[in-house]
Amino acid sequence: MPLDPFAESAAETPEEETARLTREGVWQAVMRTDEGRKVLASILRNLGLFSPVVGERMAGRHEAAILLAREMMSANDTLAEMILTETMRDDQAF
């Protein structure tokens, strides 16, 4: 059976791999600093990651927070989990 010429390839091009590795490195550099963790936690909190979703606007903000958390997890899941846990604890304190 012939291969589908329009099938998407799962393989990254060298340029895509370089971009991904650079992006992951930047994320890790930010998450390793106290200031970076505070900023990310503040953004997640302001987007309402741990707040109830009411209405379309809040749903959009919540989705943005989820996408941010996914980026963080893909770069370094241990640091991301630490930031998310700290953010959730701080959010519950309010």
mmCIF file as gemmi writes it, N, C-alpha and C atoms, coordinates in Angstrom:
data_model
loop_
_atom_site.group_PDB
_atom_site.id
_atom_site.type_symbol
_atom_site.label_atom_id
_atom_site.label_alt_id
_atom_site.label_comp_id
_atom_site.label_asym_id
_atom_site.label_entity_id
_atom_site.label_seq_id
_atom_site.pdbx_PDB_ins_code
_atom_site.Cartn_x
_atom_site.Cartn_y
_atom_site.Cartn_z
_atom_site.occupancy
_atom_site.B_iso_or_equiv
_atom_site.pdbx_formal_charge
_atom_site.auth_seq_id
_atom_site.auth_asym_id
_atom_site.pdbx_PDB_model_num
ATOM 1 N N . MET Axp A 1 ? 0.849 -1.165 0 1 0 ? 1 A 1
ATOM 2 C CA . MET Axp A 1 ? 0 0 0 1 0 ? 1 A 1
ATOM 3 C C . MET Axp A 1 ? 0.898 1.232 0 1 0 ? 1 A 1
ATOM 4 N N . PRO Axp A 2 ? 0.659 2.179 -0.906 1 0 ? 2 A 1
ATOM 5 C CA . PRO Axp A 2 ? 1.507 3.373 -0.961 1 0 ? 2 A 1
ATOM 6 C C . PRO Axp A 2 ? 1.278 4.28 0.249 1 0 ? 2 A 1
ATOM 7 N N . LEU Axp A 3 ? 2.313 4.995 0.621 1 0 ? 3 A 1
ATOM 8 C CA . LEU Axp A 3 ? 2.215 5.943 1.728 1 0 ? 3 A 1
ATOM 9 C C . LEU Axp A 3 ? 1.417 7.163 1.298 1 0 ? 3 A 1
ATOM 10 N N . ASP Axp A 4 ? 0.688 7.723 2.219 1 0 ? 4 A 1
ATOM 11 C CA . ASP Axp A 4 ? -0.101 8.921 1.956 1 0 ? 4 A 1
ATOM 12 C C . ASP Axp A 4 ? 0.841 10.113 1.851 1 0 ? 4 A 1
ATOM 13 N N . PRO Axp A 5 ? 0.938 10.764 0.695 1 0 ? 5 A 1
ATOM 14 C CA . PRO Axp A 5 ? 1.857 11.897 0.548 1 0 ? 5 A 1
ATOM 15 C C . PRO Axp A 5 ? 1.439 13.113 1.364 1 0 ? 5 A 1
ATOM 16 N N . PHE Axp A 6 ? 0.169 13.127 1.815 1 0 ? 6 A 1
ATOM 17 C CA . PHE Axp A 6 ? -0.314 14.262 2.585 1 0 ? 6 A 1
ATOM 18 C C . PHE Axp A 6 ? -0.343 13.994 4.087 1 0 ? 6 A 1
ATOM 19 N N . ALA Axp A 7 ? 0.113 12.822 4.468 1 0 ? 7 A 1
ATOM 20 C CA . ALA Axp A 7 ? 0.142 12.489 5.897 1 0 ? 7 A 1
ATOM 21 C C . ALA Axp A 7 ? 1.155 13.361 6.61 1 0 ? 7 A 1
ATOM 22 N N . GLU Axp A 8 ? 0.782 13.797 7.796 1 0 ? 8 A 1
ATOM 23 C CA . GLU Axp A 8 ? 1.673 14.642 8.591 1 0 ? 8 A 1
ATOM 24 C C . GLU Axp A 8 ? 2.765 13.78 9.199 1 0 ? 8 A 1
ATOM 25 N N . SER Axp A 9 ? 3.96 14.269 9.158 1 0 ? 9 A 1
ATOM 26 C CA . SER Axp A 9 ? 5.081 13.551 9.746 1 0 ? 9 A 1
ATOM 27 C C . SER Axp A 9 ? 5.236 13.972 11.2 1 0 ? 9 A 1
ATOM 28 N N . ALA Axp A 10 ? 5.475 12.995 12.056 1 0 ? 10 A 1
ATOM 29 C CA . ALA Axp A 10 ? 5.666 13.29 13.475 1 0 ? 10 A 1
ATOM 30 C C . ALA Axp A 10 ? 7.092 13.757 13.75 1 0 ? 10 A 1
ATOM 31 N N . ALA Axp A 11 ? 7.975 13.542 12.792 1 0 ? 11 A 1
ATOM 32 C CA . ALA Axp A 11 ? 9.375 13.92 12.978 1 0 ? 11 A 1
ATOM 33 C C . ALA Axp A 11 ? 9.545 15.426 12.865 1 0 ? 11 A 1
ATOM 34 N N . GLU Axp A 12 ? 10.419 15.948 13.717 1 0 ? 12 A 1
ATOM 35 C CA . GLU Axp A 12 ? 10.727 17.382 13.682 1 0 ? 12 A 1
ATOM 36 C C . GLU Axp A 12 ? 11.814 17.646 12.652 1 0 ? 12 A 1
ATOM 37 N N . THR Axp A 13 ? 11.722 18.801 12.054 1 0 ? 13 A 1
ATOM 38 C CA . THR Axp A 13 ? 12.829 19.233 11.206 1 0 ? 13 A 1
ATOM 39 C C . THR Axp A 13 ? 13.938 19.714 12.138 1 0 ? 13 A 1
ATOM 40 N N . PRO Axp A 14 ? 15.164 19.819 11.644 1 0 ? 14 A 1
ATOM 41 C CA . PRO Axp A 14 ? 16.236 20.326 12.505 1 0 ? 14 A 1
ATOM 42 C C . PRO Axp A 14 ? 15.934 21.716 13.061 1 0 ? 14 A 1
ATOM 43 N N . GLU Axp A 15 ? 15.289 22.559 12.27 1 0 ? 15 A 1
ATOM 44 C CA . GLU Axp A 15 ? 14.943 23.898 12.733 1 0 ? 15 A 1
ATOM 45 C C . GLU Axp A 15 ? 13.901 23.848 13.847 1 0 ? 15 A 1
ATOM 46 N N . GLU Axp A 16 ? 12.907 22.957 13.704 1 0 ? 16 A 1
ATOM 47 C CA . GLU Axp A 16 ? 11.885 22.811 14.733 1 0 ? 16 A 1
ATOM 48 C C . GLU Axp A 16 ? 12.484 22.272 16.03 1 0 ? 16 A 1
ATOM 49 N N . GLU Axp A 17 ? 13.401 21.326 15.896 1 0 ? 17 A 1
ATOM 50 C CA . GLU Axp A 17 ? 14.048 20.77 17.082 1 0 ? 17 A 1
ATOM 51 C C . GLU Axp A 17 ? 14.863 21.833 17.804 1 0 ? 17 A 1
ATOM 52 N N . THR Axp A 18 ? 15.604 22.633 17.049 1 0 ? 18 A 1
ATOM 53 C CA . THR Axp A 18 ? 16.398 23.715 17.639 1 0 ? 18 A 1
ATOM 54 C C . THR Axp A 18 ? 15.499 24.713 18.356 1 0 ? 18 A 1
ATOM 55 N N . ALA Axp A 19 ? 14.399 25.083 17.721 1 0 ? 19 A 1
ATOM 56 C CA . ALA Axp A 19 ? 13.46 26.032 18.333 1 0 ? 19 A 1
ATOM 57 C C . ALA Axp A 19 ? 12.861 25.458 19.609 1 0 ? 19 A 1
ATOM 58 N N . ARG Axp A 20 ? 12.483 24.186 19.59 1 0 ? 20 A 1
ATOM 59 C CA . ARG Axp A 20 ? 11.899 23.549 20.773 1 0 ? 20 A 1
ATOM 60 C C . ARG Axp A 20 ? 12.908 23.496 21.908 1 0 ? 20 A 1
ATOM 61 N N . LEU Axp A 21 ? 14.137 23.107 21.619 1 0 ? 21 A 1
ATOM 62 C CA . LEU Axp A 21 ? 15.16 23.022 22.661 1 0 ? 21 A 1
ATOM 63 C C . LEU Axp A 21 ? 15.49 24.396 23.236 1 0 ? 21 A 1
ATOM 64 N N . THR Axp A 22 ? 15.514 25.407 22.388 1 0 ? 22 A 1
ATOM 65 C CA . THR Axp A 22 ? 15.764 26.771 22.852 1 0 ? 22 A 1
ATOM 66 C C . THR Axp A 22 ? 14.626 27.234 23.754 1 0 ? 22 A 1
ATOM 67 N N . ARG Axp A 23 ? 13.394 26.99 23.326 1 0 ? 23 A 1
ATOM 68 C CA . ARG Axp A 23 ? 12.222 27.389 24.108 1 0 ? 23 A 1
ATOM 69 C C . ARG Axp A 23 ? 12.216 26.677 25.461 1 0 ? 23 A 1
ATOM 70 N N . GLU Axp A 24 ? 12.511 25.383 25.469 1 0 ? 24 A 1
ATOM 71 C CA . GLU Axp A 24 ? 12.552 24.638 26.728 1 0 ? 24 A 1
ATOM 72 C C . GLU Axp A 24 ? 13.653 25.175 27.642 1 0 ? 24 A 1
ATOM 73 N N . GLY Axp A 25 ? 14.784 25.546 27.063 1 0 ? 25 A 1
ATOM 74 C CA . GLY Axp A 25 ? 15.874 26.113 27.86 1 0 ? 25 A 1
ATOM 75 C C . GLY Axp A 25 ? 15.492 27.432 28.498 1 0 ? 25 A 1
ATOM 76 N N . VAL Axp A 26 ? 14.787 28.259 27.756 1 0 ? 26 A 1
ATOM 77 C CA . VAL Axp A 26 ? 14.343 29.552 28.291 1 0 ? 26 A 1
ATOM 78 C C . VAL Axp A 26 ? 13.337 29.322 29.417 1 0 ? 26 A 1
ATOM 79 N N . TRP Axp A 27 ? 12.383 28.414 29.202 1 0 ? 27 A 1
ATOM 80 C CA . TRP Axp A 27 ? 11.406 28.109 30.249 1 0 ? 27 A 1
ATOM 81 C C . TRP Axp A 27 ? 12.105 27.639 31.518 1 0 ? 27 A 1
ATOM 82 N N . GLN Axp A 28 ? 13.064 26.733 31.379 1 0 ? 28 A 1
ATOM 83 C CA . GLN Axp A 28 ? 13.77 26.218 32.547 1 0 ? 28 A 1
ATOM 84 C C . GLN Axp A 28 ? 14.548 27.316 33.261 1 0 ? 28 A 1
ATOM 85 N N . ALA Axp A 29 ? 15.166 28.199 32.489 1 0 ? 29 A 1
ATOM 86 C CA . ALA Axp A 29 ? 15.919 29.305 33.093 1 0 ? 29 A 1
ATOM 87 C C . ALA Axp A 29 ? 14.996 30.199 33.914 1 0 ? 29 A 1
ATOM 88 N N . VAL Axp A 30 ? 13.809 30.473 33.405 1 0 ? 30 A 1
ATOM 89 C CA . VAL Axp A 30 ? 12.845 31.314 34.123 1 0 ? 30 A 1
ATOM 90 C C . VAL Axp A 30 ? 12.347 30.6 35.375 1 0 ? 30 A 1
ATOM 91 N N . MET Axp A 31 ? 12.017 29.321 35.24 1 0 ? 31 A 1
ATOM 92 C CA . MET Axp A 31 ? 11.448 28.577 36.367 1 0 ? 31 A 1
ATOM 93 C C . MET Axp A 31 ? 12.464 28.308 37.471 1 0 ? 31 A 1
ATOM 94 N N . ARG Axp A 32 ? 13.733 28.428 37.172 1 0 ? 32 A 1
ATOM 95 C CA . ARG Axp A 32 ? 14.757 28.175 38.189 1 0 ? 32 A 1
ATOM 96 C C . ARG Axp A 32 ? 15 29.374 39.103 1 0 ? 32 A 1
ATOM 97 N N . THR Axp A 33 ? 14.52 30.544 38.718 1 0 ? 33 A 1
ATOM 98 C CA . THR Axp A 33 ? 14.743 31.734 39.54 1 0 ? 33 A 1
ATOM 99 C C . THR Axp A 33 ? 13.521 32.018 40.407 1 0 ? 33 A 1
ATOM 100 N N . ASP Axp A 34 ? 13.768 32.593 41.579 1 0 ? 34 A 1
ATOM 101 C CA . ASP Axp A 34 ? 12.652 32.965 42.459 1 0 ? 34 A 1
ATOM 102 C C . ASP Axp A 34 ? 11.727 33.962 41.779 1 0 ? 34 A 1
ATOM 103 N N . GLU Axp A 35 ? 12.325 34.954 41.115 1 0 ? 35 A 1
ATOM 104 C CA . GLU Axp A 35 ? 11.516 35.974 40.448 1 0 ? 35 A 1
ATOM 105 C C . GLU Axp A 35 ? 10.677 35.36 39.337 1 0 ? 35 A 1
ATOM 106 N N . GLY Axp A 36 ? 11.265 34.458 38.578 1 0 ? 36 A 1
ATOM 107 C CA . GLY Axp A 36 ? 10.541 33.803 37.491 1 0 ? 36 A 1
ATOM 108 C C . GLY Axp A 36 ? 9.376 32.987 38.003 1 0 ? 36 A 1
ATOM 109 N N . ARG Axp A 37 ? 9.593 32.246 39.083 1 0 ? 37 A 1
ATOM 110 C CA . ARG Axp A 37 ? 8.517 31.448 39.672 1 0 ? 37 A 1
ATOM 111 C C . ARG Axp A 37 ? 7.395 32.344 40.192 1 0 ? 37 A 1
ATOM 112 N N . LYS Axp A 38 ? 7.764 33.465 40.807 1 0 ? 38 A 1
ATOM 113 C CA . LYS Axp A 38 ? 6.753 34.4 41.309 1 0 ? 38 A 1
ATOM 114 C C . LYS Axp A 38 ? 5.922 34.993 40.169 1 0 ? 38 A 1
ATOM 115 N N . VAL Axp A 39 ? 6.588 35.346 39.089 1 0 ? 39 A 1
ATOM 116 C CA . VAL Axp A 39 ? 5.883 35.924 37.941 1 0 ? 39 A 1
ATOM 117 C C . VAL Axp A 39 ? 4.943 34.898 37.329 1 0 ? 39 A 1
ATOM 118 N N . LEU Axp A 40 ? 5.432 33.672 37.12 1 0 ? 40 A 1
ATOM 119 C CA . LEU Axp A 40 ? 4.58 32.63 36.547 1 0 ? 40 A 1
ATOM 120 C C . LEU Axp A 40 ? 3.389 32.323 37.462 1 0 ? 40 A 1
ATOM 121 N N . ALA Axp A 41 ? 3.635 32.255 38.758 1 0 ? 41 A 1
ATOM 122 C CA . ALA Axp A 41 ? 2.55 32.01 39.711 1 0 ? 41 A 1
ATOM 123 C C . ALA Axp A 41 ? 1.526 33.134 39.652 1 0 ? 41 A 1
ATOM 124 N N . SER Axp A 42 ? 1.994 34.364 39.561 1 0 ? 42 A 1
ATOM 125 C CA . SER Axp A 42 ? 1.094 35.514 39.49 1 0 ? 42 A 1
ATOM 126 C C . SER Axp A 42 ? 0.255 35.464 38.215 1 0 ? 42 A 1
ATOM 127 N N . ILE Axp A 43 ? 0.88 35.118 37.107 1 0 ? 43 A 1
ATOM 128 C CA . ILE Axp A 43 ? 0.149 35.027 35.836 1 0 ? 43 A 1
ATOM 129 C C . ILE Axp A 43 ? -0.914 33.934 35.924 1 0 ? 43 A 1
ATOM 130 N N . LEU Axp A 44 ? -0.526 32.767 36.437 1 0 ? 44 A 1
ATOM 131 C CA . LEU Axp A 44 ? -1.488 31.662 36.569 1 0 ? 44 A 1
ATOM 132 C C . LEU Axp A 44 ? -2.652 32.041 37.467 1 0 ? 44 A 1
ATOM 133 N N . ARG Axp A 45 ? -2.333 32.72 38.571 1 0 ? 45 A 1
ATOM 134 C CA . ARG Axp A 45 ? -3.377 33.143 39.504 1 0 ? 45 A 1
ATOM 135 C C . ARG Axp A 45 ? -4.299 34.17 38.847 1 0 ? 45 A 1
ATOM 136 N N . ASN Axp A 46 ? -3.713 35.153 38.158 1 0 ? 46 A 1
ATOM 137 C CA . ASN Axp A 46 ? -4.511 36.2 37.514 1 0 ? 46 A 1
ATOM 138 C C . ASN Axp A 46 ? -5.38 35.654 36.379 1 0 ? 46 A 1
ATOM 139 N N . LEU Axp A 47 ? -4.905 34.594 35.732 1 0 ? 47 A 1
ATOM 140 C CA . LEU Axp A 47 ? -5.705 33.971 34.676 1 0 ? 47 A 1
ATOM 141 C C . LEU Axp A 47 ? -6.81 33.09 35.253 1 0 ? 47 A 1
ATOM 142 N N . GLY Axp A 48 ? -6.742 32.845 36.543 1 0 ? 48 A 1
ATOM 143 C CA . GLY Axp A 48 ? -7.799 32.09 37.204 1 0 ? 48 A 1
ATOM 144 C C . GLY Axp A 48 ? -7.682 30.59 37.078 1 0 ? 48 A 1
ATOM 145 N N . LEU Axp A 49 ? -6.456 30.075 37.092 1 0 ? 49 A 1
ATOM 146 C CA . LEU Axp A 49 ? -6.267 28.639 36.95 1 0 ? 49 A 1
ATOM 147 C C . LEU Axp A 49 ? -7.029 27.853 38.011 1 0 ? 49 A 1
ATOM 148 N N . PHE Axp A 50 ? -7.065 28.366 39.243 1 0 ? 50 A 1
ATOM 149 C CA . PHE Axp A 50 ? -7.705 27.644 40.328 1 0 ? 50 A 1
ATOM 150 C C . PHE Axp A 50 ? -9.052 28.239 40.727 1 0 ? 50 A 1
ATOM 151 N N . SER Axp A 51 ? -9.603 29.073 39.863 1 0 ? 51 A 1
ATOM 152 C CA . SER Axp A 51 ? -10.896 29.704 40.132 1 0 ? 51 A 1
ATOM 153 C C . SER Axp A 51 ? -11.989 29 39.345 1 0 ? 51 A 1
ATOM 154 N N . PRO Axp A 52 ? -13.227 29.074 39.817 1 0 ? 52 A 1
ATOM 155 C CA . PRO Axp A 52 ? -14.336 28.486 39.054 1 0 ? 52 A 1
ATOM 156 C C . PRO Axp A 52 ? -14.488 29.183 37.707 1 0 ? 52 A 1
ATOM 157 N N . VAL Axp A 53 ? -14.814 28.424 36.697 1 0 ? 53 A 1
ATOM 158 C CA . VAL Axp A 53 ? -15 28.971 35.356 1 0 ? 53 A 1
ATOM 159 C C . VAL Axp A 53 ? -16.462 29.346 35.181 1 0 ? 53 A 1
ATOM 160 N N . VAL Axp A 54 ? -16.712 30.648 35.034 1 0 ? 54 A 1
ATOM 161 C CA . VAL Axp A 54 ? -18.066 31.16 34.857 1 0 ? 54 A 1
ATOM 162 C C . VAL Axp A 54 ? -18.055 32.082 33.643 1 0 ? 54 A 1
ATOM 163 N N . GLY Axp A 55 ? -18.693 31.663 32.585 1 0 ? 55 A 1
ATOM 164 C CA . GLY Axp A 55 ? -18.79 32.493 31.387 1 0 ? 55 A 1
ATOM 165 C C . GLY Axp A 55 ? -17.67 32.244 30.392 1 0 ? 55 A 1
ATOM 166 N N . GLU Axp A 56 ? -17.894 32.771 29.198 1 0 ? 56 A 1
ATOM 167 C CA . GLU Axp A 56 ? -16.948 32.568 28.102 1 0 ? 56 A 1
ATOM 168 C C . GLU Axp A 56 ? -15.604 33.24 28.354 1 0 ? 56 A 1
ATOM 169 N N . ARG Axp A 57 ? -15.641 34.454 28.866 1 0 ? 57 A 1
ATOM 170 C CA . ARG Axp A 57 ? -14.387 35.179 29.103 1 0 ? 57 A 1
ATOM 171 C C . ARG Axp A 57 ? -13.512 34.411 30.092 1 0 ? 57 A 1
ATOM 172 N N . MET Axp A 58 ? -14.102 33.943 31.172 1 0 ? 58 A 1
ATOM 173 C CA . MET Axp A 58 ? -13.345 33.195 32.166 1 0 ? 58 A 1
ATOM 174 C C . MET Axp A 58 ? -12.853 31.873 31.588 1 0 ? 58 A 1
ATOM 175 N N . ALA Axp A 59 ? -13.651 31.262 30.733 1 0 ? 59 A 1
ATOM 176 C CA . ALA Axp A 59 ? -13.235 30.009 30.095 1 0 ? 59 A 1
ATOM 177 C C . ALA Axp A 59 ? -11.99 30.24 29.228 1 0 ? 59 A 1
ATOM 178 N N . GLY Axp A 60 ? -11.965 31.352 28.528 1 0 ? 60 A 1
ATOM 179 C CA . GLY Axp A 60 ? -10.8 31.685 27.71 1 0 ? 60 A 1
ATOM 180 C C . GLY Axp A 60 ? -9.56 31.93 28.55 1 0 ? 60 A 1
ATOM 181 N N . ARG Axp A 61 ? -9.73 32.641 29.645 1 0 ? 61 A 1
ATOM 182 C CA . ARG Axp A 61 ? -8.601 32.907 30.554 1 0 ? 61 A 1
ATOM 183 C C . ARG Axp A 61 ? -8.104 31.607 31.173 1 0 ? 61 A 1
ATOM 184 N N . HIS Axp A 62 ? -9.043 30.747 31.553 1 0 ? 62 A 1
ATOM 185 C CA . HIS Axp A 62 ? -8.688 29.462 32.148 1 0 ? 62 A 1
ATOM 186 C C . HIS Axp A 62 ? -7.916 28.599 31.143 1 0 ? 62 A 1
ATOM 187 N N . GLU Axp A 63 ? -8.37 28.594 29.895 1 0 ? 63 A 1
ATOM 188 C CA . GLU Axp A 63 ? -7.677 27.836 28.846 1 0 ? 63 A 1
ATOM 189 C C . GLU Axp A 63 ? -6.263 28.369 28.634 1 0 ? 63 A 1
ATOM 190 N N . ALA Axp A 64 ? -6.089 29.691 28.688 1 0 ? 64 A 1
ATOM 191 C CA . ALA Axp A 64 ? -4.746 30.276 28.568 1 0 ? 64 A 1
ATOM 192 C C . ALA Axp A 64 ? -3.855 29.82 29.725 1 0 ? 64 A 1
ATOM 193 N N . ALA Axp A 65 ? -4.418 29.756 30.928 1 0 ? 65 A 1
ATOM 194 C CA . ALA Axp A 65 ? -3.653 29.285 32.088 1 0 ? 65 A 1
ATOM 195 C C . ALA Axp A 65 ? -3.248 27.832 31.918 1 0 ? 65 A 1
ATOM 196 N N . ILE Axp A 66 ? -4.145 27.025 31.385 1 0 ? 66 A 1
ATOM 197 C CA . ILE Axp A 66 ? -3.834 25.609 31.149 1 0 ? 66 A 1
ATOM 198 C C . ILE Axp A 66 ? -2.717 25.476 30.111 1 0 ? 66 A 1
ATOM 199 N N . LEU Axp A 67 ? -2.796 26.256 29.054 1 0 ? 67 A 1
ATOM 200 C CA . LEU Axp A 67 ? -1.743 26.212 28.031 1 0 ? 67 A 1
ATOM 201 C C . LEU Axp A 67 ? -0.392 26.64 28.606 1 0 ? 67 A 1
ATOM 202 N N . LEU Axp A 68 ? -0.401 27.651 29.449 1 0 ? 68 A 1
ATOM 203 C CA . LEU Axp A 68 ? 0.832 28.091 30.107 1 0 ? 68 A 1
ATOM 204 C C . LEU Axp A 68 ? 1.384 26.975 30.991 1 0 ? 68 A 1
ATOM 205 N N . ALA Axp A 69 ? 0.519 26.343 31.754 1 0 ? 69 A 1
ATOM 206 C CA . ALA Axp A 69 ? 0.951 25.243 32.619 1 0 ? 69 A 1
ATOM 207 C C . ALA Axp A 69 ? 1.507 24.084 31.793 1 0 ? 69 A 1
ATOM 208 N N . ARG Axp A 70 ? 0.905 23.798 30.659 1 0 ? 70 A 1
ATOM 209 C CA . ARG Axp A 70 ? 1.414 22.724 29.781 1 0 ? 70 A 1
ATOM 210 C C . ARG Axp A 70 ? 2.806 23.054 29.258 1 0 ? 70 A 1
ATOM 211 N N . GLU Axp A 71 ? 3.013 24.298 28.874 1 0 ? 71 A 1
ATOM 212 C CA . GLU Axp A 71 ? 4.35 24.708 28.404 1 0 ? 71 A 1
ATOM 213 C C . GLU Axp A 71 ? 5.377 24.525 29.514 1 0 ? 71 A 1
ATOM 214 N N . MET Axp A 72 ? 4.986 24.93 30.719 1 0 ? 72 A 1
ATOM 215 C CA . MET Axp A 72 ? 5.887 24.782 31.853 1 0 ? 72 A 1
ATOM 216 C C . MET Axp A 72 ? 6.202 23.311 32.101 1 0 ? 72 A 1
ATOM 217 N N . MET Axp A 73 ? 5.18 22.455 32.05 1 0 ? 73 A 1
ATOM 218 C CA . MET Axp A 73 ? 5.361 21.027 32.29 1 0 ? 73 A 1
ATOM 219 C C . MET Axp A 73 ? 6.241 20.394 31.218 1 0 ? 73 A 1
ATOM 220 N N . SER Axp A 74 ? 6.097 20.826 29.98 1 0 ? 74 A 1
ATOM 221 C CA . SER Axp A 74 ? 6.896 20.226 28.912 1 0 ? 74 A 1
ATOM 222 C C . SER Axp A 74 ? 8.364 20.602 29.033 1 0 ? 74 A 1
ATOM 223 N N . ALA Axp A 75 ? 8.629 21.754 29.624 1 0 ? 75 A 1
ATOM 224 C CA . ALA Axp A 75 ? 10.021 22.182 29.785 1 0 ? 75 A 1
ATOM 225 C C . ALA Axp A 75 ? 10.682 21.5 30.971 1 0 ? 75 A 1
ATOM 226 N N . ASN Axp A 76 ? 9.969 21.428 32.109 1 0 ? 76 A 1
ATOM 227 C CA . ASN Axp A 76 ? 10.533 20.792 33.306 1 0 ? 76 A 1
ATOM 228 C C . ASN Axp A 76 ? 9.38 20.479 34.246 1 0 ? 76 A 1
ATOM 229 N N . ASP Axp A 77 ? 8.938 19.24 34.215 1 0 ? 77 A 1
ATOM 230 C CA . ASP Axp A 77 ? 7.736 18.891 34.975 1 0 ? 77 A 1
ATOM 231 C C . ASP Axp A 77 ? 7.924 19.019 36.483 1 0 ? 77 A 1
ATOM 232 N N . THR Axp A 78 ? 9.119 18.782 36.992 1 0 ? 78 A 1
ATOM 233 C CA . THR Axp A 78 ? 9.36 18.891 38.431 1 0 ? 78 A 1
ATOM 234 C C . THR Axp A 78 ? 9.221 20.342 38.901 1 0 ? 78 A 1
ATOM 235 N N . LEU Axp A 79 ? 9.877 21.262 38.201 1 0 ? 79 A 1
ATOM 236 C CA . LEU Axp A 79 ? 9.771 22.679 38.556 1 0 ? 79 A 1
ATOM 237 C C . LEU Axp A 79 ? 8.342 23.185 38.366 1 0 ? 79 A 1
ATOM 238 N N . ALA Axp A 80 ? 7.704 22.753 37.288 1 0 ? 80 A 1
ATOM 239 C CA . ALA Axp A 80 ? 6.331 23.196 37.025 1 0 ? 80 A 1
ATOM 240 C C . ALA Axp A 80 ? 5.385 22.724 38.124 1 0 ? 80 A 1
ATOM 241 N N . GLU Axp A 81 ? 5.533 21.477 38.55 1 0 ? 81 A 1
ATOM 242 C CA . GLU Axp A 81 ? 4.674 20.97 39.629 1 0 ? 81 A 1
ATOM 243 C C . GLU Axp A 81 ? 4.9 21.748 40.913 1 0 ? 81 A 1
ATOM 244 N N . MET Axp A 82 ? 6.135 22.109 41.188 1 0 ? 82 A 1
ATOM 245 C CA . MET Axp A 82 ? 6.439 22.891 42.38 1 0 ? 82 A 1
ATOM 246 C C . MET Axp A 82 ? 5.754 24.256 42.304 1 0 ? 82 A 1
ATOM 247 N N . ILE Axp A 83 ? 5.843 24.908 41.164 1 0 ? 83 A 1
ATOM 248 C CA . ILE Axp A 83 ? 5.229 26.226 40.98 1 0 ? 83 A 1
ATOM 249 C C . ILE Axp A 83 ? 3.711 26.12 41.091 1 0 ? 83 A 1
ATOM 250 N N . LEU Axp A 84 ? 3.122 25.109 40.46 1 0 ? 84 A 1
ATOM 251 C CA . LEU Axp A 84 ? 1.674 24.934 40.514 1 0 ? 84 A 1
ATOM 252 C C . LEU Axp A 84 ? 1.205 24.655 41.94 1 0 ? 84 A 1
ATOM 253 N N . THR Axp A 85 ? 1.948 23.843 42.671 1 0 ? 85 A 1
ATOM 254 C CA . THR Axp A 85 ? 1.588 23.541 44.055 1 0 ? 85 A 1
ATOM 255 C C . THR Axp A 85 ? 1.662 24.791 44.917 1 0 ? 85 A 1
ATOM 256 N N . GLU Axp A 86 ? 2.75 25.556 44.783 1 0 ? 86 A 1
ATOM 257 C CA . GLU Axp A 86 ? 2.889 26.8 45.542 1 0 ? 86 A 1
ATOM 258 C C . GLU Axp A 86 ? 1.777 27.783 45.197 1 0 ? 86 A 1
ATOM 259 N N . THR Axp A 87 ? 1.452 27.874 43.921 1 0 ? 87 A 1
ATOM 260 C CA . THR Axp A 87 ? 0.41 28.798 43.476 1 0 ? 87 A 1
ATOM 261 C C . THR Axp A 87 ? -0.935 28.391 44.04 1 0 ? 87 A 1
ATOM 262 N N . MET Axp A 88 ? -1.223 27.091 44.02 1 0 ? 88 A 1
ATOM 263 C CA . MET Axp A 88 ? -2.497 26.613 44.547 1 0 ? 88 A 1
ATOM 264 C C . MET Axp A 88 ? -2.587 26.875 46.052 1 0 ? 88 A 1
ATOM 265 N N . ARG Axp A 89 ? -1.508 26.637 46.774 1 0 ? 89 A 1
ATOM 266 C CA . ARG Axp A 89 ? -1.511 26.904 48.223 1 0 ? 89 A 1
ATOM 267 C C . ARG Axp A 89 ? -1.724 28.385 48.509 1 0 ? 89 A 1
ATOM 268 N N . ASP Axp A 90 ? -1.015 29.236 47.771 1 0 ? 90 A 1
ATOM 269 C CA . ASP Axp A 90 ? -1.155 30.684 47.953 1 0 ? 90 A 1
ATOM 270 C C . ASP Axp A 90 ? -2.563 31.136 47.594 1 0 ? 90 A 1
ATOM 271 N N . ASP Axp A 91 ? -3.139 30.553 46.537 1 0 ? 91 A 1
ATOM 272 C CA . ASP Axp A 91 ? -4.471 30.936 46.107 1 0 ? 91 A 1
ATOM 273 C C . ASP Axp A 91 ? -5.507 30.544 47.152 1 0 ? 91 A 1
ATOM 274 N N . GLN Axp A 92 ? -5.316 29.406 47.799 1 0 ? 92 A 1
ATOM 275 C CA . GLN Axp A 92 ? -6.248 28.959 48.826 1 0 ? 92 A 1
ATOM 276 C C . GLN Axp A 92 ? -6.13 29.795 50.098 1 0 ? 92 A 1
ATOM 277 N N . ALA Axp A 93 ? -4.984 30.441 50.295 1 0 ? 93 A 1
ATOM 278 C CA . ALA Axp A 93 ? -4.773 31.254 51.477 1 0 ? 93 A 1
ATOM 279 C C . ALA Axp A 93 ? -5.577 32.555 51.429 1 0 ? 93 A 1
ATOM 280 N N . PHE Axp A 94 ? -5.973 32.996 50.227 1 0 ? 94 A 1
ATOM 281 C CA . PHE Axp A 94 ? -6.704 34.259 50.089 1 0 ? 94 A 1
ATOM 282 C C . PHE Axp A 94 ? -8.15 34.095 50.425 1 0 ? 94 A 1
